[in-house]
Amino acid sequence: MSGIAARLPLILNELRLPTVKRLWAALAEQSNKEGWPAERFLAAVMEHELAERETRRLERHRLESQLLPGKLLSNFDFAAVPTVSKAHVTALVEGDGWIEQGANLLLFGPPGVGKSHLVCAIGNGLIDRGYRVHFARTSDLVQKLQVARREMRLPAEIAKLDRFDLLILDDLSYVRRDQAETSVLFELIAARYERKSLALTANQPFSGWDQVFPEPAMTLAAVDRLVHHSTIFELNVESYRRRAAVNGESKKQPLKKKE
């Protein structure tokens, strides 16, 4: 091995180019055999580095998103939810300007109709397009923000969430105003208004949100901010879990004997 070749791994370590370090020797051998010009060899190794760097970035962002595993558009049953347009959802996944505008996405429907699946599928699609997404159970995030308020660091905790282009709050309806300081949820909504996007899933319509916020005026203000720039999906269909249970039971029924 030449002195230059021996020094290359150290140089590439210093430059933090692990893919080039792994592939340069094989590509250099191919380049020498085929007589590549220097710019072709350089472009080849750097394209591999960029591709793997992008793969690692996507993996890192998908891990930090905490999206529910396996929830993709490819396995969402649009036929079971005729109120949701696949074309509309696809446009949302492609960005469609709403993320840049800080617009919101609201999904309503009873338990078990696929709200969490759909919103996670949209989140996964946005990650593939370079956006940063974070998924949280609303009650868990409210508890975290309550702790931050008690420790006098609520603004800083809310500001940390600004790194996410889309913040998904799942199961809003399970938060109850009798829990201490649920007003932190309103402060989060107000802080992101027209700046950063929110996606919420809820079992109850807006009329039931007076059970979430401490006072009617706060409920009205929260709804006003969320709806101002929003896409609303209503998944008012039968629970797929209930359908699956019914279908499973029907298959277990013994066949009747013919008379």
Summary of the structure (lengths in Angstrom):
residues: 259
radius of gyration: 25.1
end to end distance: 88.2
largest distance: 92.2
contacts: 724
relative contact order: 0.13
helix: 59%
strand: 10%
